[in-house]
Amino acid sequence: MNQILIGAQWGDEGKGKIIDILARKSNIIVRYQGGNNAGHTVKFDDEVHVLHLIPSGILHPGKICIIGNGVVIDPEALFHEIKVLESKGVKVHGRLFVSEQAHIIFPYHRLIDALLEESRSNGEFIGTTKKGIGPCYADKMARTGIRVGDLRDLPYFRHRLALVLKEKNKVLRRIYGHRGLSFKKVCTDTLRFRKRLLAIAIDTPSYLYHAAKKRKNILFEGAQGTLLDVDHGTYPFVTSSNASVGGAIAGSGVSPTLIDNVIGVVKAYTTRVGEGPFPTQFPPVLMKQIQTKGGEFGSTTGRPRRCGWFDALIARHSVRINGLNEMVIMKLDVLSGLDEIKIAVGYKLNGKTYRDFPPSSCKLVRCRPIYETMKGWKQDLTAVKRWKDLPLNAQRYIRRLSRLMETRIAMVSVGSKRSQTIRLTNGK
C-alpha cells in the first residue's frame, strides 16, 4: 500500500511517531518537501531522535529512505544528521538516496533569509527559521536555483554559481549594505560535499515508479502542516512549499494514481510556532500549563509553541484539501485534568457566522471563535491500551471531533512511545 501522511494543522502534530509506526510495514519512505527547517521527533528503542531532513524510516533497519525533488537540501545539515545517526548505531550507508532534481541551499540563501527577516518591521515578521529555505525555493521558482545533479558537471556548476552569486552580491551590497560573499569560498565549501552528495544522488522519480510497479509499499512524509502550505495555509504566515497532498505528488514525481491512502494527523488541541493568526489561542495561564505538560517547544527552533483549543474549521479544511481518508489524534493525554474542553465549531466576524475556514489571513485575524464546550476527564490516559478503556468523556470528545472533521479516526495517541497508541476499528 502506498500512503501519504499529512499534518492537518500548523505543523508539529506528532507526525514523526506515526511515520515510525507506519514505516514498519513500508519498504520505502519518502520525504517530499521542506528542508531542515522542520523537525520530526521520534522515540525509538527508548532513545529520542530528532530528524530534520532524513525520513524517519531510517530508524528501521532495511528500509530505503529517499529525499525527494521537492526538498531543498543544505549539504552541511544533511551530512551532520547522517553523522549523528551513525554515531548512535543507525546504518545509513546504502539506504539513503537524494533526488538529483533537489535544489541546494547555499550560504547566500541563509544570509538573505536572516537579513530579510531582521529588516521587517514589528508585526510583519514571518517567523522564518533563517535556514535559507524560503530564498532557496524563491530561486527555484525564478529558475536561478542550482540542483544536486548540477554538481556532476563541474564547469557547468561553477558557471551557474558565478552567475547566481554575482546577482546575490548585488542584492546584499545595495539593499542590505553587506560586503557580499566570495565565489571562491562558496564554491570550495560546496565542493567539500560534492563526492558524498553525488554518491547518494539518483533519479528518484524513476526509482519510485519501478518500485511501485513491483508493489513495494511506499510511505510519503512531509514537513510542517496543511495550514502552513504556501497555497492553502494562512498566507503569508506559511512555509515556502506545498505541505499538503499536492506537494507529495510534485515533490516525489509519483503519479496520484499510485496512491492508495491519505492519512491526516492532528493534536487533540491546536498549536502553532511563529507568527500568524490563531483564533483559539489559550489565555496565558492555560497556555503555560499545556506547553509544560505537552512539551510544546519546537524541535528545530526550541521556541515555545502557541497553544489553543481544537479548531474544527482548520481540521475540516485540511480534510477537504487533502482528501484525507482517515485521521490520527495525537496527545489526547495532555488534556487530562481539565474540567471542560472547548472546540471551535465556527467563527464570528462583523456579526456574521462562518462555518468554513476563511481563505484570507486578514479576515481570520479578526475572527472570534464560536465554541462548543464538552466535559473533561481526570484520569491519566498514558497506560490505556484499548478504546473501551478510555474515559467516556474522552470517547465522546474523539467521536465529536470525527463528526466535525468529516472523517474517521484511525488511531489515538496517549503518549510518546509507540506502545502508547490506541488503534480504532471502524472509527471506534
Phi, psi and omega in degrees: 000134177258122187231147174246132177253126187237134169285130187252013174231222180264037181082176178061028184282346184104027183299328184304317180295318182289323175300318179300319179292313183289333183296335182299329181255014179251150175267326185226136177240128187241127170267127191245351178200173180082191180211210181275020171276350181253163178214127173254120179263123182232129174264112187230122181053045178064015175239138181269127177243132174248115183251134183250326181237322186281133178304144183297339179296348180298338181284349178260117181305137175088349180278141176270133180239138184231134171260112190281176183293341180279354180269145171257132192246123169267108186303320180297316179295320181298311185284337172293318179296319177299316181299317180296316179298314181294329177293339178263009176087012179271122180282119181253323184303130179083358183239346182245130178227152178237152180285136175296340182269357179290141181275149183261136173273128180250166179304326180291333176294313180296319182295312180296322178303311181293315182295321180294316180295319180292335181279346182287147178284160177302133183096348180248003180297142176271328183093027180298153177279354179063031179260008175087009185295307182301309178300327178292316177295325178297318177296324178299314180290328180278358180064031176244012180281166178236130186256163181305315182297339179294340180288346181291328181252098187299314178301319179295314180301312182297321179296313180297314181298319180298316180297314182294314183294328177301316180289321179296321179294328174299316179296314182299319184281315187280327183263318186254355180069024180268148184289345181094177184244149181279128176301316183300315182292314181298316181295313181298316181297322180290318183291346174299331183260357189302307185299315182291323181290316180291336179293338181245007181273129180220172174278088188291323176302320178294316180301313183290325178300310182291327177295318179296320179295334177272008178063033171288146177275121184244131178246127181255125179240137177251178174248166181057209182212172186301325181284358171252005177297137185297335178260320191250007180261194183276068182300135010269006182274066186222175172275183187259014182220177179269103180275000180268186188298328179298328178294330179292324180286307182292326185275000178233338181083018180261139179292142177298338180291347180266359181268130182260330187207143176235121185247134176257156177230129174227155167278162177287354172224192184237143174223158167206150178252142176088199186273171175120161183295146183207084188301327187261018184302137181292156167292162190306317184294312178293326177302311182295322180298313182288322177302316182290312183292322182270358182060045188274075177224134187300133180287339178266314186261336186079357181291142175295138178276139171288139185237150180200177179293159179299132180251104183291336181290317181288326179293318179293324174303317179293321178300316183288317181297318187264350185062044185295127178279330181203164184230149174246131179258123182255154171058036175299327181298334183293334182277353179300139178101348179275138179290320181226149177232133182254150175230129175282120181246359179186173176233152173245134175211120179052041177080358181255143179261133178244131178253354178240153181296125181286142183283352185248128178294328180292334174280316183299323183294339179262356180284147174243132185290145169260119187258146166249131185253133178238157178286140178273193179217155184258339187294145171285126185264354193294343179257001182286132182248337186234149180305316185293344180269354174291147174304147182303321180293327175291320176298316180298321180298314180296316179298321180294319177299319179301315180295318182291325180278343180065042175204159181280155177262126183263324182214153174230127181261134181236023179171172186281339182283153179302323182290343182270054182224127180260121178267135183252145175250126183054036175080009179204000000 
